[in-house]
Amino acid sequence: MVVFFYDKTFEGLLTAVFDAYSRKVFPDKLLAEGDVAPLFMEDSYTVVTQDDKVSRVWKSLEDKMSKLACNMLTHVWLSEQEGSDDLLFRYIRKTFDTKTSIETNFGDPDVLEVHKLARKVSHEKHYLAQFIRFQKAADDIFFAPVSPIFNALPLVVEHFKDRFSDQKWVIYDTKRHYGFYYDLKEVVEMTLDDDTHLLSGKLDEALMAEDEKLFQELWKGYFKAMTIKERINLKLQRQHMPRRFWKYLTEKQ
């Protein structure tokens, strides 16, 4: 068994692809640096991520694949599913080794699995775009905690930057302990020293702007007034609005 150790980044994966073709040795397994080597490992290689190699591999993929297929690769990476890096390596290798496109060859289990995983992450992306709710903090920054199943937050940052370009905001992933901050000019990645108070999906009242609680109460009142009790269909609500997002919605408190 040949094992490649790398830094568990997408750039590291692309560098591993470059190095494999350069060395003419292809890994049976990709592991993170520091992982315990398999018992039957015959050979190993440690990948050093390099930007020039990343650029060359990605440019080659763009030349051989459609934009949709390239997007699927990043979606599969963001799925964080066990073995997804091995899956992507096999898919990329098949792309380079085949003269015709493999994108619609659903008889290939790797192609089918890439499509399935990418679709799941895409669904999560759309859920985030629909159900992220901002709360106004005392410093006039709008804050939104989320905890998506997949690491889809990077996929919706541009959407919120365009939609809320006139206000400062933070969207924070409480599951992965990082987020993005928009300062009216650019979006930067950020982390909080302590984010345990965000697990409830709501800001502490002490951190809210004075008018935020009032607006939340007004919205709850409007939602209650517009609700027709006889037509409440919780099964349909859960179908179109997954229950895991309810704690972030003011009207569902």
N, C-alpha and C positions, 0 to 999 in steps of 0.2 A: 504494500500500500504506500502510495506517494502522498505526502501531506504538505500543503502550503500553509505557513503561518502568516497572518497579516493583521493589520490594525483594526479590522472590523468597520471600515468605512467604505462607502461606495467607491471613492477614489482608490482606496486600497485594492478593492476587487478588480477594478479596471487595470490597475498596475499588475495584478496577478495574471490577468489575461495576457498582457503584453509580455511579461517575463516567461510565461509558459510557452508561447510561440517562439520567443528568442532562444530559450534553452531546449526547445523541442521535447519538453517533459511536461506532462499534464497531470494535475493532482487528482487523486481519487477523493480527497477530502480537504475542505478549507477549515482551518481552525484559527481562533484568536491567539495573538501572541500571549504566551503564558499558560495556555491550555495544556492539559496533560496529553501527552502523545499516545496514540493508540498502541495496543500491545503488539500488533502485527505490522507496525510501520517499518517499511524497508528503506525509505529515503525521505528527507524533509528539506524544505527550503523556506527561508524567511524573506518575505516580500517587503521592500522598502518603498513606500508610496512616493511617486515622483510625478509632478504636474505635467511634464512634457510627455510622459508615457500615457497619462490619463487623457490628455488632449488628443493624442494620436489614435488611441483606441476609440474614443467617443466619436471623433470625426469619421473614422471608418464605419462605425455603426450607423451614423447618420447617412452615409453614402449608400449603405446596403439595406437600410430599413426605412419604413415610413415614419413620419413624425409620431403617429399614434403608437406604433410599436416601441419607439424610443421612450415615450411617456410611460408605457406599460412597464418597462424595465425599472424606472424610478419608483413607480407605484409598488411593484413587487418588493423592492428594497425597503420601502417604508412600511411594508406589512409586518416586518420584524418577526416573521414566522420562522421557526426552527428549520434549518436546511434551505432557506430561501436563497442564500448566497451560492450554495452548491447548484441549486436549480438555475439561477441566473448564469452561472459559469457555463453550465451545459448548454443552455439556450444560446448564449453568445458564441460559443464554439461551433455549434451547429449552423449558426448564421454565417460565420466566416468560412466554414468548410463546405457549404452547399452553394452551388451556382444559382439555383432558383430560390425564391423567397420561401421561408418556412412559416411565415406569419399566420397563414390559414390552414396549415397542415395539422388539423385537430386529431389526426390519427396518431400523432406523436404525443406521448403523455406529458412531456416537458412543455410543449407548446400549449396544450390544453390547461395545464396547471398554471402557467404564467397568465393566461387569459382569466382564469377563475380568480386568482389572487388579486390581479390588477382591478378586476371588477368590484371586488369586495372593498378595496381601498378607495376606489372611486365613489362608491356608495357612501362611505364614511366621510369623504370630502364634501359631498353634497349635504349630508346631515349637518356638518359643522357650519356650512354656509347658511343653512336655514335656521339652526337652533342656538347658535351662539348669541348670548344676551349680555349686553354691557350694563354695568352699574357705575354710577358716577361717584368717584372717591372725593375726599375732602380737598385734595390738591387739584381738582378739576380734570383728572385723568380718568378716562372711562376704562373700566377693568372687567374682563370676562374670563372666569376659570372654566376649563373643560377637562374631560378625561376620556378621549376617544379610544376605541378598541385598537385601532391602528395609528401609527404615527403620521396622521394625515394633516396635522396643523400647518406644515410648510406649504402645502398645496393650496391653502385658502388665504394666505397672507396678502397676496396681490389683490385678491377680491376685496378684502376689507380696506386695504390701502386706497383703492380707487373709490370705494363707496363712502368711506369716512375720512376723506383726505383733509377735512377742515377741523379735526379734533385729535387730541393726543389719546392714544389708547394702548392697552396691554392685553394680549390674549395669552393665557398661561395654561400649560398642560400640567395638571396636578399629578398625573400618573407618571410622567417622565421628568418632571421637575425642571422644566424650562419653558420659555415663552418668547414672544416677540413684542417689542416696544416701538411704537411709531411716534416720532417727535415733530410731526408736520413736515419733515423733510425726507427722512429715510427710516427704514425699518431695521432694527438691530436685534440680535438674539440676546436674551438675558435670563438670569436665574435669580431666585430669591433665597436668602439664607434660611428662612423658615416659612414654609408654605402650608403647614398643617392646618391653619385656620381656614384654608380655602377648600378643604375636603367636603364641606357642607354644600358647596356650590354658591354660597352667598358671602359677600363681604361682611365683616363685623360692623354693627351699626356705628361704632365709634370711628370707623374709617370712612363712612359714607358722607357725601355732601349733604348739607342741611335739607335740600329739596328732593334728594333721591328717594328717601322713604315716603315722602308725600306723593311723588309721582308713582311709586309702586302701589301705594294704597289706592290711588285714583284708577290705575290700570286694573287692579283686582276688582274694584267696584264696577268698572265698565264691563269687564269680562263676565262678571256675575249677572249684571243686568241684561246682557245680550244672550245669556244662556237659556235655552228652552229645555227644562229638565226632562220633559217627556221624550226629547230627541237625543239625549246623551247616549253615546255608543262608545263605551270604553274599549271594546275590542277593535273598533275601527280607529280610534285614537292611537292605540298602541301599534297598529299596523303602519300608520303614516308618521307617527311621532314616537320613536322608541322610548320606553319608559326610563331608560338610563339618562335621558336628557331632561326629564321633568324637573329635577331639582334645580336646574338653571333657569327655568321659566317662571317668571313672577306670577303668572296667572294660575300656575299649578301648585303654588305653595299652600 
